[in-house]
Amino acid sequence: MDRELIDLLAEGAGKFGVSLDGTRISALIKYKDILLEWNEKMNLTAITEERDFIIRHFIDSLSIVPYLENAGSIVDIGTGAGFPGIPLKIARPAPEVVLLDSLEKRVAFLNFTIEALKLTGVSAIHLRAEDAGRSPQHREKFDAAVARAVASLPVLLEYCLPLVRTGGVFI
């Protein structure tokens, strides 16, 4: 990735109070490379041009960091290729992150990526959001639930709110 794109990533993240050092930028680039390689075999993203990828996947994912300051645990509903959960985990390693997706092949990609990036405190689970909300293991267990482009807002509220503990946030 050229210097201009790295600067775009660092500056874009900085606008949301996220400072990305060289290690974090390298991890995000490696994540992009893994995703685009797997994207040739299975449809993970339609966004493949690097500048658009940085803006629409990475910076967009990091834009919610200011609302997650007190979140010790985050569930990413319908994570797909791992957005926003994996960029959040790379940028802010402390919170526990659960990536929830209903397609097993996407969970296989996520598990491969988690291992390749040597991420800790993050897991990918093959489970439908509505089932997670009824599960004692997941119901009211998270400080924050996040989602991107999963469903209409009323449906998304039904999926996400059962997973958030009292006083938590949904983004």
C-alpha positions in Angstrom: 0.0 0.0 0.0 1.4 3.4 -0.9 2.2 6.2 1.5 -0.8 8.3 0.5 -3.2 5.5 1.4 -1.5 4.9 4.7 -1.7 8.6 5.5 -5.4 8.5 4.5 -6.0 5.7 7.0 -4.1 7.3 9.8 -5.6 10.7 9.3 -9.2 9.3 8.9 -8.8 7.3 12.1 -7.4 10.3 13.9 -10.5 12.3 13.2 -12.3 9.9 15.5 -9.6 10.0 18.2 -8.0 6.7 17.1 -4.2 6.8 16.9 -2.8 4.0 14.6 0.8 3.1 15.1 2.8 1.2 12.6 1.9 -2.2 14.1 -1.8 -1.4 13.9 -1.6 -0.1 10.3 0.3 -3.2 9.3 -2.3 -5.4 10.9 -5.1 -3.5 9.0 -3.2 -3.9 5.7 -2.7 -7.6 6.3 -6.4 -7.9 7.1 -7.3 -6.2 3.8 -4.9 -8.4 1.9 -6.4 -11.6 3.4 -9.9 -10.4 2.8 -9.2 -9.6 -0.8 -7.5 -12.9 -1.4 -10.5 -14.8 0.1 -12.9 -12.5 -1.8 -11.7 -14.2 -5.0 -13.2 -17.5 -3.8 -16.3 -16.2 -1.9 -18.2 -13.0 -1.9 -17.1 -11.0 1.1 -17.1 -7.5 -0.2 -17.9 -5.6 -3.4 -15.5 -2.9 -2.3 -12.0 -3.8 -3.7 -10.4 -0.5 -4.7 -7.9 0.3 -2.0 -9.0 4.0 -1.4 -12.6 3.0 -1.1 -11.7 0.0 1.0 -9.9 2.3 3.5 -12.7 4.8 3.7 -15.8 2.6 3.5 -14.5 -0.3 5.6 -11.7 0.8 7.9 -12.5 4.5 8.7 -16.2 3.8 8.8 -15.6 1.0 11.3 -13.4 3.2 13.4 -15.9 6.1 13.4 -17.8 4.5 16.3 -14.8 4.3 18.7 -15.7 7.5 20.6 -19.0 5.8 21.6 -17.3 2.6 22.9 -14.9 4.2 25.5 -16.5 2.3 28.4 -17.2 -1.0 26.5 -15.4 -4.0 27.9 -17.3 -6.3 25.6 -18.7 -5.9 22.1 -20.8 -8.1 19.9 -20.7 -7.5 16.2 -24.0 -8.7 14.7 -24.0 -9.9 11.1 -20.3 -9.2 10.9 -19.9 -10.6 7.4 -16.2 -10.0 6.6 -15.6 -8.7 10.1 -16.8 -5.1 9.9 -16.7 -3.3 12.2 -15.5 -5.8 14.7 -12.0 -6.6 13.4 -10.9 -3.0 12.8 -12.2 -2.1 16.2 -10.2 -5.0 17.8 -7.0 -4.0 15.9 -7.4 -0.3 16.9 -8.5 -1.0 20.5 -7.3 -4.4 21.7 -8.7 -4.2 25.2 -12.4 -5.0 24.7 -13.5 -8.6 24.2 -15.1 -8.8 20.8 -17.6 -11.5 19.5 -18.1 -11.6 15.8 -21.5 -13.1 15.1 -22.6 -14.4 11.7 -25.1 -16.8 10.3 -23.0 -18.2 7.5 -20.4 -20.8 8.4 -18.1 -20.1 5.5 -17.8 -16.5 6.7 -17.0 -17.7 10.2 -14.3 -19.9 8.7 -12.8 -16.8 7.0 -13.0 -14.8 10.3 -11.3 -17.6 12.3 -8.5 -17.8 9.7 -8.1 -14.0 9.9 -8.1 -13.9 13.7 -5.4 -16.6 13.7 -3.3 -15.0 10.9 -3.4 -11.6 12.6 -2.7 -13.2 16.0 -5.6 -11.4 17.6 -6.6 -12.3 21.1 -9.8 -11.6 23.0 -11.9 -12.0 19.8 -14.0 -15.0 18.7 -16.2 -15.7 15.7 -19.4 -17.6 16.3 -21.7 -19.2 13.7 -25.1 -18.2 15.1 -28.2 -16.3 14.0 -28.7 -13.0 15.9 -32.2 -13.9 17.0 -30.9 -17.2 18.4 -28.1 -15.4 20.2 -30.7 -13.1 21.8 -32.5 -16.1 23.3 -29.3 -17.8 24.5 -28.5 -17.5 28.2 -24.8 -17.5 27.1 -25.3 -14.3 25.1 -28.4 -12.5 26.3 -27.7 -9.2 28.1 -23.9 -10.1 28.2 -22.4 -7.2 26.2 -21.6 -3.6 26.9 -22.1 -2.8 23.2 -23.8 -4.3 20.2 -22.7 -3.0 16.8 -23.9 -3.8 13.2 -23.6 -2.5 9.7 -26.0 -3.0 6.9 -27.7 -6.0 8.4 -31.5 -5.2 8.4 -33.9 -2.3 8.8 -33.6 -0.5 12.1 -36.7 -2.0 13.7 -35.5 -5.5 12.9 -32.0 -4.7 13.9 -33.2 -3.5 17.3 -34.9 -6.8 17.8 -31.7 -8.6 17.0 -29.3 -6.4 19.0 -31.0 -5.1 22.1 -31.5 -8.5 23.8 -27.7 -8.9 23.7 -26.9 -5.6 25.4 -26.8 -5.4 29.2 -28.6 -2.6 31.0 -26.7 0.6 30.5 -25.0 -0.7 27.3 -25.1 0.8 23.9 -26.3 -0.2 20.4 -24.6 1.3 17.4 
